[in-house]
Amino acid sequence: MKTSWLTAQELATLLQVSIKTVRRAYRNGEIPMVRFRHMVRFDLAKVQRAMERNGRSRVLRLNSKSESAERDRRPGPAARPAKRPRSVRRGLV
């Protein structure tokens, strides 16, 4: 099977996202890419599989964050850090 390699711009157009989103995703390791010298290329099938896999894990991660955010929404007085006096420089105390 022949693989067609896409540029970041072509991938962004196919996925209907901005090129910045594509670049951020491959820099964060969310989508696979291959470097040919200084050029970055993508295989659409591998990218789609990775997005499906990341989407499921991202949904699970976001759901767990929202549940913990509801629990931690109103911290009690003991959970709040003590305020520093303004006259004291940070790093010297």
C-alpha positions, 0 to 999 in steps of 0.5 A: 500500500502506497502512503501519501505524505501530507504537509502540515498545511494539507493536513490542516485543510483536510481536518478543517483546523488551523495550521497552528493546531496541527503544529501544536499537536505534533509538537506535543506528541498527539499526532504522529509525524515523519521528518524528511530532512527539515520537512515534517510530513503526516500519514492521514490514516495514522493521524486519524487513528491517533486522534481517535485514540487521543480523543477517547483518552482526552474525554476520560481525562477531562471528565475526571478533571471536572469531577475533581473540580466540583469537589475542590471548587470551594476550598476551606480556610485550611486549604488556602495558602497563607499570604505573604507580607508585601514588604518581604521579597520573594526568594529571600524568606 
